[in-house]
Amino acid sequence: MAKIPETARVVLQHRLHTRHTARWPQLRDLTIRYRGDFAYLDAVFTDDPADANPYPLCRLRYTGRPDRWGFAIYLDSRGAYEDSYLPDGQPTATPEQALDCACGLYAGDPTAWTK
């Protein structure tokens, strides 16, 4: 299990922050946790302090290319991540596509999957 290089982490953080603020302003917070070659995206969807626990969205797997990441969606029913395909049928995505897919699912916004 290779560690994600610091330069790739910085690029990922910037791209996700930019997409979060532009497309998903209803997310109060988006955090990224790293472990090995994985980046875990968690979000807080509400401004209610009583319900401000981060919710797991998805897991990105570093492929060696900062613009293509493996994608796994978090399944609350299993309490685990499952490798998944994006709406375009691909198993890898840009960070923005991965965030849109996960947020579209968990925020109930299917327009996230259309161009």
C-alpha positions as a Markdown table, in Angstrom:
| # | Residue | x | y | z |
|---|---|---|---|---|
| 1 | Met | 0.0 | 0.0 | 0.0 |
| 2 | Ala | 1.7 | 3.2 | -1.2 |
| 3 | Lys | 1.2 | 6.5 | 0.5 |
| 4 | Ile | -0.3 | 9.3 | -1.5 |
| 5 | Pro | 2.4 | 11.9 | -2.2 |
| 6 | Glu | 2.1 | 15.2 | -0.5 |
| 7 | Thr | 1.9 | 17.0 | -3.9 |
| 8 | Ala | -1.1 | 14.8 | -4.9 |
| 9 | Arg | -2.8 | 15.5 | -1.5 |
| 10 | Val | -2.4 | 19.3 | -2.0 |
| 11 | Val | -3.9 | 19.1 | -5.5 |
| 12 | Leu | -6.7 | 16.9 | -4.3 |
| 13 | Gln | -7.6 | 19.2 | -1.4 |
| 14 | His | -7.6 | 22.2 | -3.6 |
| 15 | Arg | -9.8 | 20.6 | -6.3 |
| 16 | Leu | -12.3 | 19.2 | -3.8 |
| 17 | His | -12.5 | 22.5 | -1.9 |
| 18 | Thr | -13.1 | 24.4 | -5.2 |
| 19 | Arg | -15.8 | 22.0 | -6.3 |
| 20 | His | -17.4 | 21.9 | -2.8 |
| 21 | Thr | -17.8 | 25.7 | -2.6 |
| 22 | Ala | -18.9 | 26.0 | -6.3 |
| 23 | Arg | -21.4 | 23.1 | -6.6 |
| 24 | Trp | -22.2 | 21.9 | -3.0 |
| 25 | Pro | -22.7 | 25.0 | -0.8 |
| 26 | Gln | -25.2 | 23.1 | 1.3 |
| 27 | Leu | -22.3 | 21.1 | 2.7 |
| 28 | Arg | -21.3 | 22.9 | 5.9 |
| 29 | Asp | -17.9 | 21.1 | 5.9 |
| 30 | Leu | -15.9 | 18.6 | 3.8 |
| 31 | Thr | -13.0 | 16.9 | 5.2 |
| 32 | Ile | -10.4 | 14.5 | 3.8 |
| 33 | Arg | -8.7 | 11.8 | 5.8 |
| 34 | Tyr | -5.7 | 9.8 | 4.4 |
| 35 | Arg | -4.6 | 6.3 | 5.0 |
| 36 | Gly | -2.2 | 4.5 | 2.7 |
| 37 | Asp | -3.2 | 5.0 | -0.9 |
| 38 | Phe | -6.8 | 6.1 | 0.1 |
| 39 | Ala | -8.4 | 9.4 | 0.7 |
| 40 | Tyr | -11.7 | 9.3 | 2.6 |
| 41 | Leu | -14.2 | 12.1 | 2.1 |
| 42 | Asp | -16.6 | 13.0 | 4.9 |
| 43 | Ala | -19.2 | 15.8 | 4.9 |
| 44 | Val | -21.5 | 17.6 | 7.3 |
| 45 | Phe | -24.7 | 18.5 | 5.6 |
| 46 | Thr | -26.4 | 20.6 | 8.2 |
| 47 | Asp | -25.8 | 23.8 | 10.2 |
| 48 | Asp | -27.5 | 22.2 | 13.2 |
| 49 | Pro | -24.8 | 21.8 | 15.9 |
| 50 | Ala | -26.7 | 18.8 | 17.4 |
| 51 | Asp | -26.3 | 16.9 | 14.0 |
| 52 | Ala | -22.8 | 18.1 | 13.0 |
| 53 | Asn | -21.2 | 14.7 | 12.9 |
| 54 | Pro | -19.3 | 14.1 | 9.7 |
| 55 | Tyr | -20.9 | 11.5 | 7.4 |
| 56 | Pro | -18.7 | 9.3 | 5.2 |
| 57 | Leu | -19.3 | 9.9 | 1.5 |
| 58 | Cys | -16.8 | 8.0 | -0.5 |
| 59 | Arg | -13.2 | 6.7 | -0.7 |
| 60 | Leu | -10.8 | 7.6 | -3.4 |
| 61 | Arg | -7.9 | 5.3 | -4.3 |
| 62 | Tyr | -4.7 | 6.9 | -5.6 |
| 63 | Thr | -3.8 | 5.5 | -9.0 |
| 64 | Gly | -0.6 | 7.4 | -9.5 |
| 65 | Arg | -2.4 | 10.1 | -11.5 |
| 66 | Pro | -3.8 | 13.0 | -9.6 |
| 67 | Asp | -6.6 | 13.5 | -12.1 |
| 68 | Arg | -7.9 | 9.9 | -12.0 |
| 69 | Trp | -8.9 | 8.2 | -8.7 |
| 70 | Gly | -10.5 | 4.9 | -8.0 |
| 71 | Phe | -14.0 | 5.3 | -6.5 |
| 72 | Ala | -15.8 | 3.6 | -3.7 |
| 73 | Ile | -19.1 | 4.8 | -2.3 |
| 74 | Tyr | -19.9 | 4.5 | 1.4 |
| 75 | Leu | -22.8 | 2.2 | 2.0 |
| 76 | Asp | -24.5 | 3.0 | 5.3 |
| 77 | Ser | -26.4 | -0.3 | 5.1 |
| 78 | Arg | -23.1 | -2.2 | 5.3 |
| 79 | Gly | -21.1 | 0.4 | 7.2 |
| 80 | Ala | -18.4 | 0.0 | 4.6 |
| 81 | Tyr | -17.0 | 1.3 | 1.3 |
| 82 | Glu | -17.7 | -0.6 | -1.9 |
| 83 | Asp | -15.8 | -0.1 | -5.1 |
| 84 | Ser | -18.3 | 1.5 | -7.5 |
| 85 | Tyr | -18.8 | 2.8 | -11.0 |
| 86 | Leu | -19.5 | 6.4 | -11.7 |
| 87 | Pro | -22.6 | 7.4 | -13.7 |
| 88 | Asp | -20.5 | 7.4 | -16.9 |
| 89 | Gly | -19.7 | 3.8 | -16.3 |
| 90 | Gln | -16.1 | 4.3 | -15.4 |
| 91 | Pro | -14.4 | 2.9 | -12.2 |
| 92 | Thr | -12.1 | 5.9 | -12.0 |
| 93 | Ala | -12.9 | 9.6 | -11.8 |
| 94 | Thr | -11.6 | 13.1 | -11.3 |
| 95 | Pro | -12.0 | 14.2 | -7.7 |
| 96 | Glu | -14.8 | 16.5 | -8.8 |
| 97 | Gln | -16.8 | 13.7 | -10.5 |
| 98 | Ala | -16.4 | 11.5 | -7.4 |
| 99 | Leu | -17.6 | 14.3 | -5.1 |
| 100 | Asp | -20.5 | 15.0 | -7.4 |
| 101 | Cys | -21.5 | 11.4 | -7.5 |
| 102 | Ala | -21.4 | 10.9 | -3.7 |
| 103 | Cys | -23.1 | 14.2 | -2.9 |
| 104 | Gly | -25.7 | 13.7 | -5.6 |
| 105 | Leu | -26.6 | 10.4 | -3.9 |
| 106 | Tyr | -26.6 | 11.6 | -0.3 |
| 107 | Ala | -28.0 | 15.0 | -0.9 |
| 108 | Gly | -30.7 | 13.6 | -3.2 |
| 109 | Asp | -29.7 | 15.7 | -6.2 |
| 110 | Pro | -29.6 | 13.6 | -9.4 |
| 111 | Thr | -28.7 | 16.6 | -11.4 |
| 112 | Ala | -25.2 | 16.0 | -10.2 |
| 113 | Trp | -25.0 | 13.1 | -12.6 |
| 114 | Thr | -25.9 | 15.0 | -15.7 |
| 115 | Lys | -23.7 | 17.3 | -17.7 |
